[in-house]
Amino acid sequence: MTATPANDSGFPMAAMRSGYDLPVYGLDDGNFYNLHVVALGIIACSLACAVTVVVWSFRTHNTKFFTWSQGERIAVYMAFCDGLFNISHCLDHLHYVIQRNHVTPAGLCVFYAMFLVEFMTSQILLVNITAINAFTLVYRRRALDFGADDRRLLLYVYGVPSVLACCLAAAGQLGPSGAL
């Protein structure tokens, strides 16, 4: 005889089959709109900041982008990562608010999840490489070489997450899990 899994309360739990059998946060306790409207407001503020950084950066420079300092370019890359994440996350929340249910069809849910994985991971990798670059500047007195037109940096920051998101989607690991 196999034991039925139990949650923290000791009551048996049903096995998750597709993720669509999980409850949508806030629907059962009346906090659905509170959660999603607040989330959309915060996302909008963050998106406005990202757009401001990009617009201000380009308006204050009269030279070509790749002639800017490495730090100025990285700030723009970070704003782009944040802005693209906010746009994809906003679409996800809007879909929830409009449907008042999980994102359907399942393929669209996977599509949203791929973009969230892409831009979350891009931000993490960009912060990571920026920290490594700062370390080499302080301790080695030289900046990392990101290649012509920052090709190595952009391949690392956007290419690695793209491969990861495609692999996760192909393995069926993205969808309505409550996390992505």
C-alpha positions as CSV (number, residue, x, y, z in Angstrom):
1,M,0.0,0.0,0.0
2,T,1.4,3.4,-1.0
3,A,1.0,6.4,1.2
4,T,-0.9,9.5,0.0
5,P,1.2,12.6,0.2
6,A,0.1,15.1,2.8
7,N,0.6,18.8,3.1
8,D,1.7,20.7,6.3
9,S,-1.8,20.4,7.8
10,G,-1.6,16.6,7.6
11,F,-4.5,16.3,5.2
12,P,-4.0,14.2,2.0
13,M,-3.2,16.2,-1.1
14,A,-4.3,15.4,-4.6
15,A,-1.5,14.8,-7.1
16,M,-1.0,17.7,-9.6
17,R,-1.6,16.6,-13.1
18,S,-1.3,19.6,-15.4
19,G,-1.0,22.7,-13.3
20,Y,-4.5,23.8,-14.4
21,D,-5.8,21.9,-11.4
22,L,-4.1,24.4,-9.1
23,P,-6.2,27.2,-7.8
24,V,-5.6,30.7,-9.1
25,Y,-4.2,32.9,-6.4
26,G,-6.7,35.2,-4.8
27,L,-9.9,33.8,-6.4
28,D,-10.8,31.7,-3.4
29,D,-10.3,34.5,-0.8
30,G,-11.5,37.6,-2.8
31,N,-8.0,39.0,-3.2
32,F,-7.7,38.4,-6.9
33,Y,-8.0,42.0,-8.1
34,N,-5.9,43.3,-5.1
35,L,-3.0,41.0,-6.1
36,H,-3.1,41.6,-9.9
37,V,-3.9,45.3,-9.9
38,V,-1.1,46.0,-7.4
39,A,1.2,43.8,-9.5
40,L,0.3,45.6,-12.7
41,G,0.9,49.0,-11.0
42,I,4.3,48.0,-9.8
43,I,5.2,46.6,-13.2
44,A,4.0,49.8,-14.9
45,C,6.2,51.9,-12.5
46,S,9.2,49.7,-13.3
47,L,8.5,49.8,-17.0
48,A,8.3,53.6,-16.9
49,C,11.7,53.8,-15.1
50,A,13.3,51.5,-17.7
51,V,11.9,53.6,-20.6
52,T,13.1,56.7,-18.9
53,V,16.7,55.3,-18.6
54,V,16.7,54.3,-22.3
55,V,15.2,57.6,-23.6
56,W,17.4,59.7,-21.4
57,S,20.5,57.8,-22.3
58,F,20.0,58.2,-26.0
59,R,19.0,61.9,-25.7
60,T,22.1,62.8,-23.8
61,H,24.5,61.3,-26.3
62,N,25.3,62.6,-29.7
63,T,27.6,59.7,-30.7
64,K,27.0,56.2,-31.9
65,F,25.9,53.7,-29.2
66,F,29.0,51.6,-29.3
67,T,31.3,54.6,-28.7
68,W,29.7,55.1,-25.3
69,S,31.5,53.9,-22.2
70,Q,31.0,50.3,-21.2
71,G,29.1,51.4,-18.1
72,E,26.7,53.5,-20.0
73,R,26.0,50.7,-22.4
74,I,25.5,48.2,-19.6
75,A,23.0,50.6,-18.0
76,V,21.0,50.6,-21.2
77,Y,21.2,46.8,-21.6
78,M,19.9,46.5,-18.0
79,A,17.0,48.9,-18.8
80,F,16.2,46.9,-21.9
81,C,16.2,43.6,-19.9
82,D,13.9,45.1,-17.3
83,G,11.6,46.7,-19.8
84,L,11.2,43.5,-21.8
85,F,10.6,41.5,-18.6
86,N,8.0,44.0,-17.5
87,I,6.2,43.9,-20.9
88,S,6.0,40.1,-20.9
89,H,5.0,40.0,-17.2
90,C,2.3,42.7,-17.7
91,L,0.8,40.6,-20.6
92,D,0.7,37.6,-18.3
93,H,-1.1,39.5,-15.5
94,L,-3.5,41.2,-17.9
95,H,-4.4,37.8,-19.3
96,Y,-5.2,36.6,-15.8
97,V,-7.3,39.7,-15.0
98,I,-9.2,39.4,-18.3
99,Q,-9.9,35.6,-17.9
100,R,-10.1,35.4,-14.1
101,N,-8.5,32.0,-14.6
102,H,-5.3,30.4,-15.7
103,V,-3.9,31.4,-19.1
104,T,-5.4,29.3,-21.8
105,P,-4.6,27.7,-24.3
106,A,-1.7,25.9,-22.7
107,G,0.6,26.9,-25.6
108,L,0.1,30.6,-24.8
109,C,0.9,29.9,-21.1
110,V,4.2,28.2,-22.2
111,F,4.9,31.2,-24.5
112,Y,4.5,33.7,-21.6
113,A,6.7,31.4,-19.4
114,M,9.4,31.3,-22.1
115,F,9.6,35.1,-22.2
116,L,9.6,35.3,-18.4
117,V,12.5,32.8,-18.2
118,E,14.3,34.6,-20.9
119,F,14.2,38.1,-19.4
120,M,14.6,37.1,-15.7
121,T,17.6,35.0,-16.6
122,S,19.0,37.8,-18.8
123,Q,18.8,40.2,-16.0
124,I,20.5,37.8,-13.6
125,L,23.3,37.1,-16.1
126,L,23.8,40.8,-16.9
127,V,24.2,41.6,-13.2
128,N,26.5,38.6,-12.8
129,I,28.8,39.7,-15.7
130,T,28.7,43.3,-14.5
131,A,29.9,42.2,-11.0
132,I,32.7,40.2,-12.6
133,N,33.6,43.2,-14.8
134,A,33.7,45.5,-11.7
135,F,35.9,42.9,-9.9
136,T,38.4,42.8,-12.8
137,L,38.4,46.6,-13.1
138,V,39.2,47.0,-9.4
139,Y,41.6,44.1,-8.9
140,R,43.1,43.6,-12.4
141,R,42.8,47.3,-13.5
142,R,41.3,46.3,-16.9
143,A,37.7,45.8,-18.2
144,L,36.5,42.6,-19.7
145,D,36.5,42.5,-23.5
146,F,32.9,42.0,-24.7
147,G,34.0,41.8,-28.3
148,A,33.1,44.0,-31.2
149,D,29.7,45.7,-30.6
150,D,29.4,43.8,-27.3
151,R,28.7,40.6,-29.2
152,R,30.0,38.2,-26.5
153,L,28.1,40.0,-23.8
154,L,24.8,40.0,-25.8
155,L,25.3,36.3,-26.8
156,Y,25.8,35.4,-23.1
157,V,23.0,37.6,-21.7
158,Y,20.3,36.8,-24.3
159,G,21.6,33.6,-26.0
160,V,22.0,31.4,-22.9
161,P,18.5,32.2,-21.6
162,S,17.0,31.5,-25.0
163,V,18.5,28.1,-25.1
164,L,17.4,27.4,-21.6
165,A,13.8,28.6,-22.2
166,C,13.6,26.4,-25.4
167,C,14.9,23.4,-23.6
168,L,12.5,23.9,-20.7
169,A,9.6,24.3,-23.1
170,A,10.6,21.2,-25.2
171,A,10.8,19.2,-22.0
172,G,7.3,20.3,-20.9
173,Q,8.6,22.1,-17.8
174,L,6.8,25.4,-18.5
175,G,3.2,26.2,-17.9
176,P,0.7,26.8,-15.1
177,S,2.7,25.7,-12.1
178,G,2.1,28.6,-9.9
179,A,5.7,29.8,-10.4
180,L,6.1,30.5,-14.1
